[in-house]
């Protein structure tokens, strides 16, 4: 996990950005897998924000091969309660990131 705000800011500033329907992904190369999830208050109440974080963490946990040697920041733009659609979106964003 990326916990320090300076590290998150570095990924946001220097990372490659990919835009999806409900999530933006910022990626830079890193010696190890690292993750941060940003969910602004405009997404909804605490239950909805925590649900998005849990879904993204589960995708991150179950598909480690997508995130090898990357520091990633997920910025949630819109609430999406469907695990499958969120997984498909993240897979597409990460795959397009690898092509660049």
N, CA, C and O atoms as a GROMACS GRO file, in nm:
protein
  400
    1UNK      N    1   0.083  -0.119   0.000
    1UNK     CA    2   0.000   0.000   0.000
    1UNK      C    3   0.087   0.125   0.000
    1UNK      O    4   0.191   0.130   0.066
    2UNK      N    5   0.044   0.223  -0.073
    2UNK     CA    6   0.108   0.354  -0.071
    2UNK      C    7   0.032   0.435   0.034
    2UNK      O    8  -0.088   0.457   0.020
    3UNK      N    9   0.101   0.480   0.136
    3UNK     CA   10   0.033   0.550   0.244
    3UNK      C   11   0.072   0.697   0.255
    3UNK      O   12  -0.009   0.779   0.298
    4UNK      N   13   0.193   0.730   0.217
    4UNK     CA   14   0.238   0.868   0.232
    4UNK      C   15   0.184   0.953   0.118
    4UNK      O   16   0.186   0.912   0.002
    5UNK      N   17   0.137   1.071   0.151
    5UNK     CA   18   0.077   1.159   0.050
    5UNK      C   19   0.179   1.203  -0.055
    5UNK      O   20   0.142   1.228  -0.170
    6UNK      N   21   0.305   1.213  -0.018
    6UNK     CA   22   0.408   1.253  -0.116
    6UNK      C   23   0.426   1.144  -0.221
    6UNK      O   24   0.450   1.174  -0.338
    7UNK      N   25   0.416   1.018  -0.181
    7UNK     CA   26   0.426   0.909  -0.277
    7UNK      C   27   0.306   0.906  -0.371
    7UNK      O   28   0.320   0.884  -0.491
    8UNK      N   29   0.188   0.929  -0.315
    8UNK     CA   30   0.067   0.934  -0.398
    8UNK      C   31   0.076   1.050  -0.497
    8UNK      O   32   0.043   1.034  -0.614
    9UNK      N   33   0.122   1.165  -0.450
    9UNK     CA   34   0.136   1.281  -0.538
    9UNK      C   35   0.236   1.254  -0.649
    9UNK      O   36   0.214   1.297  -0.762
   10UNK      N   37   0.344   1.183  -0.620
   10UNK     CA   38   0.442   1.148  -0.721
   10UNK      C   39   0.380   1.062  -0.830
   10UNK      O   40   0.403   1.085  -0.949
   11UNK      N   41   0.302   0.963  -0.791
   11UNK     CA   42   0.237   0.876  -0.890
   11UNK      C   43   0.136   0.956  -0.972
   11UNK      O   44   0.127   0.938  -1.094
   12UNK      N   45   0.060   1.042  -0.907
   12UNK     CA   46  -0.038   1.123  -0.979
   12UNK      C   47   0.028   1.219  -1.077
   12UNK      O   48  -0.023   1.240  -1.187
   13UNK      N   49   0.141   1.278  -1.039
   13UNK     CA   50   0.208   1.376  -1.124
   13UNK      C   51   0.289   1.311  -1.236
   13UNK      O   52   0.285   1.358  -1.350
   14UNK      N   53   0.361   1.205  -1.204
   14UNK     CA   54   0.454   1.146  -1.300
   14UNK      C   55   0.398   1.023  -1.372
   14UNK      O   56   0.452   0.981  -1.474
   15UNK      N   57   0.291   0.966  -1.319
   15UNK     CA   58   0.238   0.842  -1.374
   15UNK      C   59   0.161   0.862  -1.503
   15UNK      O   60   0.115   0.972  -1.534
   16UNK      N   61   0.148   0.754  -1.577
   16UNK     CA   62   0.066   0.754  -1.697
   16UNK      C   63  -0.079   0.737  -1.655
   16UNK      O   64  -0.111   0.651  -1.573
   17UNK      N   65  -0.166   0.820  -1.711
   17UNK     CA   66  -0.307   0.819  -1.672
   17UNK      C   67  -0.389   0.747  -1.779
   17UNK      O   68  -0.375   0.772  -1.899
   18UNK      N   69  -0.475   0.659  -1.733
   18UNK     CA   70  -0.573   0.594  -1.819
   18UNK      C   71  -0.711   0.620  -1.760
   18UNK      O   72  -0.732   0.604  -1.639
   19UNK      N   73  -0.803   0.661  -1.845
   19UNK     CA   74  -0.936   0.700  -1.800
   19UNK      C   75  -1.038   0.594  -1.835
   19UNK      O   76  -1.044   0.549  -1.950
   20UNK      N   77  -1.118   0.555  -1.739
   20UNK     CA   78  -1.228   0.462  -1.760
   20UNK      C   79  -1.359   0.528  -1.726
   20UNK      O   80  -1.364   0.648  -1.696
   21UNK      N   81  -1.466   0.451  -1.731
   21UNK     CA   82  -1.598   0.504  -1.702
   21UNK      C   83  -1.614   0.542  -1.556
   21UNK      O   84  -1.670   0.647  -1.524
   22UNK      N   85  -1.566   0.456  -1.467
   22UNK     CA   86  -1.586   0.484  -1.325
   22UNK      C   87  -1.454   0.498  -1.247
   22UNK      O   88  -1.456   0.533  -1.129
   23UNK      N   89  -1.340   0.472  -1.312
   23UNK     CA   90  -1.211   0.477  -1.243
   23UNK      C   91  -1.104   0.535  -1.335
   23UNK      O   92  -1.098   0.503  -1.454
   24UNK      N   93  -1.019   0.621  -1.279
   24UNK     CA   94  -0.896   0.664  -1.346
   24UNK      C   95  -0.781   0.586  -1.282
   24UNK      O   96  -0.780   0.564  -1.161
   25UNK      N   97  -0.685   0.545  -1.365
   25UNK     CA   98  -0.571   0.468  -1.316
   25UNK      C   99  -0.444   0.546  -1.349
   25UNK      O  100  -0.422   0.585  -1.463
   26UNK      N  101  -0.360   0.567  -1.247
   26UNK     CA  102  -0.230   0.630  -1.263
   26UNK      C  103  -0.124   0.525  -1.232
   26UNK      O  104  -0.129   0.463  -1.126
   27UNK      N  105  -0.028   0.505  -1.323
   27UNK     CA  106   0.069   0.397  -1.308
   27UNK      C  107   0.211   0.448  -1.333
   27UNK      O  108   0.235   0.522  -1.428
   28UNK      N  109   0.304   0.407  -1.246
   28UNK     CA  110   0.446   0.423  -1.273
   28UNK      C  111   0.515   0.291  -1.240
   28UNK      O  112   0.462   0.210  -1.163
   29UNK      N  113   0.631   0.270  -1.298
   29UNK     CA  114   0.708   0.149  -1.268
   29UNK      C  115   0.767   0.160  -1.128
   29UNK      O  116   0.806   0.268  -1.084
   30UNK      N  117   0.774   0.047  -1.061
   30UNK     CA  118   0.821   0.043  -0.923
   30UNK      C  119   0.889  -0.091  -0.901
   30UNK      O  120   0.856  -0.188  -0.970
   31UNK      N  121   0.982  -0.100  -0.807
   31UNK     CA  122   1.044  -0.230  -0.780
   31UNK      C  123   0.948  -0.333  -0.722
   31UNK      O  124   0.974  -0.453  -0.729
   32UNK      N  125   0.838  -0.287  -0.664
   32UNK     CA  126   0.741  -0.379  -0.606
   32UNK      C  127   0.599  -0.330  -0.636
   32UNK      O  128   0.578  -0.217  -0.680
   33UNK      N  129   0.502  -0.419  -0.611
   33UNK     CA  130   0.361  -0.382  -0.630
   33UNK      C  131   0.320  -0.287  -0.519
   33UNK      O  132   0.345  -0.313  -0.401
   34UNK      N  133   0.257  -0.176  -0.558
   34UNK     CA  134   0.209  -0.079  -0.459
   34UNK      C  135   0.074  -0.027  -0.504
   34UNK      O  136   0.047  -0.018  -0.623
   35UNK      N  137  -0.010   0.008  -0.409
   35UNK     CA  138  -0.148   0.045  -0.439
   35UNK      C  139  -0.196   0.158  -0.349
   35UNK      O  140  -0.165   0.162  -0.230
   36UNK      N  141  -0.271   0.249  -0.409
   36UNK     CA  142  -0.346   0.350  -0.332
   36UNK      C  143  -0.481   0.366  -0.400
   36UNK      O  144  -0.491   0.359  -0.523
   37UNK      N  145  -0.583   0.389  -0.321
   37UNK     CA  146  -0.718   0.408  -0.373
   37UNK      C  147  -0.772   0.539  -0.318
   37UNK      O  148  -0.773   0.561  -0.197
   38UNK      N  149  -0.815   0.626  -0.409
   38UNK     CA  150  -0.871   0.755  -0.369
   38UNK      C  151  -1.018   0.756  -0.407
   38UNK      O  152  -1.054   0.739  -0.524
   39UNK      N  153  -1.104   0.775  -0.307
   39UNK     CA  154  -1.248   0.782  -0.330
   39UNK      C  155  -1.298   0.912  -0.268
   39UNK      O  156  -1.308   0.921  -0.146
   40UNK      N  157  -1.331   1.013  -0.350
   40UNK     CA  158  -1.376   1.141  -0.294
   40UNK      C  159  -1.516   1.130  -0.230
   40UNK      O  160  -1.592   1.037  -0.259
   41UNK      N  161  -1.547   1.224  -0.144
   41UNK     CA  162  -1.676   1.221  -0.072
   41UNK      C  163  -1.795   1.239  -0.164
   41UNK      O  164  -1.906   1.202  -0.127
   42UNK      N  165  -1.776   1.295  -0.282
   42UNK     CA  166  -1.889   1.315  -0.373
   42UNK      C  167  -1.942   1.184  -0.430
   42UNK      O  168  -2.049   1.183  -0.491
   43UNK      N  169  -1.869   1.074  -0.412
   43UNK     CA  170  -1.912   0.943  -0.461
   43UNK      C  171  -2.037   0.898  -0.386
   43UNK      O  172  -2.123   0.832  -0.445
   44UNK      N  173  -2.048   0.930  -0.261
   44UNK     CA  174  -2.165   0.889  -0.183
   44UNK      C  175  -2.130   0.882  -0.036
   44UNK      O  176  -2.031   0.940   0.009
   45UNK      N  177  -2.212   0.810   0.036
   45UNK     CA  178  -2.187   0.798   0.179
   45UNK      C  179  -2.072   0.700   0.204
   45UNK      O  180  -2.018   0.642   0.110
   46UNK      N  181  -2.037   0.682   0.330
   46UNK     CA  182  -1.923   0.598   0.366
   46UNK      C  183  -1.940   0.454   0.320
   46UNK      O  184  -1.842   0.388   0.285
   47UNK      N  185  -2.063   0.405   0.320
   47UNK     CA  186  -2.089   0.267   0.278
   47UNK      C  187  -2.050   0.249   0.131
   47UNK      O  188  -1.985   0.150   0.096
   48UNK      N  189  -2.089   0.342   0.046
   48UNK     CA  190  -2.057   0.333  -0.097
   48UNK      C  191  -1.906   0.350  -0.121
   48UNK      O  192  -1.848   0.277  -0.201
   49UNK      N  193  -1.845   0.444  -0.052
   49UNK     CA  194  -1.700   0.465  -0.069
   49UNK      C  195  -1.623   0.342  -0.027
   49UNK      O  196  -1.531   0.300  -0.097
   50UNK      N  197  -1.659   0.283   0.087
   50UNK     CA  198  -1.590   0.163   0.134
   50UNK      C  199  -1.615   0.044   0.042
   50UNK      O  200  -1.526  -0.039   0.025
   51UNK      N  201  -1.733   0.034  -0.016
   51UNK     CA  202  -1.765  -0.074  -0.110
   51UNK      C  203  -1.673  -0.065  -0.232
   51UNK      O  204  -1.621  -0.167  -0.277
   52UNK      N  205  -1.652   0.054  -0.285
   52UNK     CA  206  -1.563   0.071  -0.400
   52UNK      C  207  -1.420   0.031  -0.363
   52UNK      O  208  -1.353  -0.036  -0.441
   53UNK      N  209  -1.375   0.071  -0.246
   53UNK     CA  210  -1.240   0.035  -0.202
   53UNK      C  211  -1.226  -0.116  -0.186
   53UNK      O  212  -1.124  -0.173  -0.225
   54UNK      N  213  -1.326  -0.181  -0.128
   54UNK     CA  214  -1.321  -0.326  -0.112
   54UNK      C  215  -1.318  -0.398  -0.246
   54UNK      O  216  -1.242  -0.493  -0.263
   55UNK      N  217  -1.398  -0.353  -0.341
   55UNK     CA  218  -1.400  -0.416  -0.473
   55UNK      C  219  -1.265  -0.402  -0.543
   55UNK      O  220  -1.214  -0.498  -0.600
   56UNK      N  221  -1.208  -0.283  -0.539
   56UNK     CA  222  -1.078  -0.260  -0.605
   56UNK      C  223  -0.968  -0.341  -0.536
   56UNK      O  224  -0.883  -0.399  -0.604
   57UNK      N  225  -0.969  -0.345  -0.403
   57UNK     CA  226  -0.868  -0.425  -0.332
   57UNK      C  227  -0.881  -0.573  -0.366
   57UNK      O  228  -0.780  -0.643  -0.378
   58UNK      N  229  -1.003  -0.622  -0.382
   58UNK     CA  230  -1.024  -0.763  -0.417
   58UNK      C  231  -0.972  -0.792  -0.559
   58UNK      O  232  -0.911  -0.897  -0.581
   59UNK      N  233  -0.996  -0.704  -0.652
   59UNK     CA  234  -0.943  -0.720  -0.787
   59UNK      C  235  -0.790  -0.720  -0.784
   59UNK      O  236  -0.726  -0.801  -0.851
   60UNK      N  237  -0.734  -0.630  -0.707
   60UNK     CA  238  -0.589  -0.620  -0.692
   60UNK      C  239  -0.532  -0.748  -0.630
   60UNK      O  240  -0.426  -0.795  -0.671
   61UNK      N  241  -0.602  -0.805  -0.533
   61UNK     CA  242  -0.555  -0.925  -0.465
   61UNK      C  243  -0.565  -1.049  -0.554
   61UNK      O  244  -0.475  -1.133  -0.553
   62UNK      N  245  -0.673  -1.060  -0.629
   62UNK     CA  246  -0.697  -1.182  -0.706
   62UNK      C  247  -0.626  -1.185  -0.841
   62UNK      O  248  -0.617  -1.290  -0.903
   63UNK      N  249  -0.576  -1.072  -0.887
   63UNK     CA  250  -0.506  -1.065  -1.016
   63UNK      C  251  -0.370  -0.997  -1.002
   63UNK      O  252  -0.349  -0.890  -1.059
   64UNK      N  253  -0.277  -1.055  -0.927
   64UNK     CA  254  -0.148  -0.990  -0.904
   64UNK      C  255  -0.064  -0.976  -1.031
   64UNK      O  256   0.020  -0.888  -1.040
   65UNK      N  257  -0.086  -1.062  -1.130
   65UNK     CA  258  -0.008  -1.056  -1.253
   65UNK      C  259  -0.036  -0.927  -1.331
   65UNK      O  260   0.050  -0.884  -1.408
   66UNK      N  261  -0.150  -0.865  -1.312
   66UNK     CA  262  -0.181  -0.739  -1.382
   66UNK      C  263  -0.098  -0.623  -1.328
   66UNK      O  264  -0.076  -0.524  -1.399
   67UNK      N  265  -0.052  -0.634  -1.205
   67UNK     CA  266   0.008  -0.519  -1.136
   67UNK      C  267   0.154  -0.540  -1.100
   67UNK      O  268   0.206  -0.469  -1.013
   68UNK      N  269   0.222  -0.634  -1.163
   68UNK     CA  270   0.361  -0.663  -1.130
   68UNK      C  271   0.450  -0.542  -1.156
   68UNK      O  272   0.442  -0.479  -1.262
   69UNK      N  273   0.536  -0.510  -1.060
   69UNK     CA  274   0.634  -0.401  -1.070
   69UNK      C  275   0.571  -0.268  -1.108
   69UNK      O  276   0.624  -0.195  -1.192
   70UNK      N  277   0.458  -0.237  -1.046
   70UNK     CA  278   0.390  -0.111  -1.073
   70UNK      C  279   0.342  -0.050  -0.943
   70UNK      O  280   0.300  -0.119  -0.850
   71UNK      N  281   0.350   0.083  -0.937
   71UNK     CA  282   0.285   0.158  -0.832
   71UNK      C  283   0.160   0.218  -0.895
   71UNK      O  284   0.169   0.290  -0.994
   72UNK      N  285   0.045   0.189  -0.839
   72UNK     CA  286  -0.082   0.226  -0.901
   72UNK      C  287  -0.167   0.306  -0.803
   72UNK      O  288  -0.177   0.273  -0.685
   73UNK      N  289  -0.228   0.412  -0.855
   73UNK     CA  290  -0.326   0.488  -0.780
   73UNK      C  291  -0.458   0.481  -0.858
   73UNK      O  292  -0.464   0.520  -0.974
   74UNK      N  293  -0.561   0.431  -0.792
   74UNK     CA  294  -0.695   0.428  -0.850
   74UNK      C  295  -0.770   0.550  -0.797
   74UNK      O  296  -0.780   0.570  -0.676
   75UNK      N  297  -0.823   0.632  -0.888
   75UNK     CA  298  -0.905   0.745  -0.850
   75UNK      C  299  -1.047   0.716  -0.897
   75UNK      O  300  -1.073   0.711  -1.017
   76UNK      N  301  -1.138   0.697  -0.803
   76UNK     CA  302  -1.275   0.659  -0.835
   76UNK      C  303  -1.353   0.784  -0.875
   76UNK      O  304  -1.356   0.883  -0.802
   77UNK      N  305  -1.417   0.777  -0.993
   77UNK     CA  306  -1.495   0.889  -1.043
   77UNK      C  307  -1.644   0.869  -1.022
   77UNK      O  308  -1.718   0.966  -1.003
   78UNK      N  309  -1.689   0.744  -1.026
   78UNK     CA  310  -1.832   0.715  -1.023
   78UNK      C  311  -1.854   0.584  -0.950
   78UNK      O  312  -1.775   0.490  -0.964
   79UNK      N  313  -1.962   0.576  -0.874
   79UNK     CA  314  -1.993   0.454  -0.800
   79UNK      C  315  -2.032   0.343  -0.897
   79UNK      O  316  -2.116   0.363  -0.985
   80UNK      N  317  -1.972   0.225  -0.880
   80UNK     CA  318  -2.002   0.108  -0.962
   80UNK      C  319  -2.004  -0.012  -0.868
   80UNK      O  320  -1.900  -0.053  -0.817
   81UNK      N  321  -2.122  -0.067  -0.845
   81UNK     CA  322  -2.139  -0.175  -0.747
   81UNK      C  323  -2.114  -0.313  -0.807
   81UNK      O  324  -2.113  -0.412  -0.734
   82UNK      N  325  -2.096  -0.321  -0.938
   82UNK     CA  326  -2.081  -0.450  -1.004
   82UNK      C  327  -1.934  -0.492  -1.009
   82UNK      O  328  -1.851  -0.425  -1.070
   83UNK      N  329  -1.904  -0.603  -0.943
   83UNK     CA  330  -1.766  -0.653  -0.940
   83UNK      C  331  -1.718  -0.687  -1.081
   83UNK      O  332  -1.606  -0.651  -1.119
   84UNK      N  333  -1.800  -0.755  -1.159
   84UNK     CA  334  -1.759  -0.800  -1.293
   84UNK      C  335  -1.732  -0.682  -1.387
   84UNK      O  336  -1.632  -0.683  -1.459
   85UNK      N  337  -1.818  -0.583  -1.387
   85UNK     CA  338  -1.796  -0.469  -1.476
   85UNK      C  339  -1.673  -0.390  -1.432
   85UNK      O  340  -1.598  -0.341  -1.517
   86UNK      N  341  -1.652  -0.376  -1.302
   86UNK     CA  342  -1.534  -0.305  -1.253
   86UNK      C  343  -1.407  -0.383  -1.286
   86UNK      O  344  -1.306  -0.324  -1.323
   87UNK      N  345  -1.411  -0.515  -1.272
   87UNK     CA  346  -1.296  -0.599  -1.306
   87UNK      C  347  -1.262  -0.588  -1.455
   87UNK      O  348  -1.145  -0.577  -1.491
   88UNK      N  349  -1.364  -0.590  -1.540
   88UNK     CA  350  -1.342  -0.577  -1.684
   88UNK      C  351  -1.282  -0.441  -1.719
   88UNK      O  352  -1.191  -0.432  -1.801
   89UNK      N  353  -1.333  -0.335  -1.655
   89UNK     CA  354  -1.281  -0.201  -1.680
   89UNK      C  355  -1.136  -0.188  -1.637
   89UNK      O  356  -1.054  -0.133  -1.711
   90UNK      N  357  -1.103  -0.238  -1.519
   90UNK     CA  358  -0.966  -0.230  -1.469
   90UNK      C  359  -0.873  -0.315  -1.555
   90UNK      O  360  -0.760  -0.274  -1.584
   91UNK      N  361  -0.918  -0.432  -1.597
   91UNK     CA  362  -0.837  -0.518  -1.684
   91UNK      C  363  -0.805  -0.446  -1.814
   91UNK      O  364  -0.692  -0.452  -1.863
   92UNK      N  365  -0.904  -0.380  -1.870
   92UNK     CA  366  -0.883  -0.306  -1.995
   92UNK      C  367  -0.785  -0.190  -1.975
   92UNK      O  368  -0.698  -0.168  -2.059
   93UNK      N  369  -0.801  -0.117  -1.865
   93UNK     CA  370  -0.713  -0.002  -1.839
   93UNK      C  371  -0.569  -0.047  -1.816
   93UNK      O  372  -0.476   0.015  -1.866
   94UNK      N  373  -0.551  -0.152  -1.741
   94UNK     CA  374  -0.415  -0.201  -1.711
   94UNK      C  375  -0.352  -0.261  -1.836
   94UNK      O  376  -0.233  -0.242  -1.860
   95UNK      N  377  -0.430  -0.333  -1.917
   95UNK     CA  378  -0.378  -0.391  -2.041
   95UNK      C  379  -0.336  -0.281  -2.139
   95UNK      O  380  -0.233  -0.292  -2.204
   96UNK      N  381  -0.416  -0.176  -2.149
   96UNK     CA  382  -0.380  -0.066  -2.239
   96UNK      C  383  -0.259   0.009  -2.185
   96UNK      O  384  -0.183   0.067  -2.262
   97UNK      N  385  -0.241   0.008  -2.054
   97UNK     CA  386  -0.124   0.072  -1.992
   97UNK      C  387   0.003  -0.004  -2.030
   97UNK      O  388   0.107   0.058  -2.054
   98UNK      N  389  -0.005  -0.136  -2.036
   98UNK     CA  390   0.113  -0.219  -2.067
   98UNK      C  391   0.157  -0.199  -2.212
   98UNK      O  392   0.275  -0.216  -2.243
   99UNK      N  393   0.064  -0.164  -2.301
   99UNK     CA  394   0.100  -0.145  -2.441
   99UNK      C  395   0.184  -0.020  -2.461
   99UNK      O  396   0.262  -0.013  -2.555
  100UNK      N  397   0.168   0.079  -2.371
  100UNK     CA  398   0.242   0.205  -2.387
  100UNK      C  399   0.379   0.197  -2.327
  100UNK      O  400   0.454   0.295  -2.331
   0.00000   0.00000   0.00000
